[in-house]
Amino acid sequence: MDIDFTLLIPILVLQVIFSIYCFMIIAKNPVKFIPKWAWIILCLNSVGCIAFLILGREQE
């Protein structure tokens, strides 16, 4: 069984961009429920980024 990992490259690039976007929001704005360092650790994967955007941001 031969897996073509080049198909995963666009998904990984989007994940990195999504994480950087969340890191920038965390750095500039106040967060809710858990400390900023914990949100940064959670945002290393897509599920954490989505959780942060739904739950962790302070509404302006």
Protein Blocks (a to p, Z undefined) as FASTA:
>chain_A
ZZdfklmmmmmmmmmmmmmmmmmmmmmpccehiafklmmmmmmpmklmmmmmmmmpccZZ
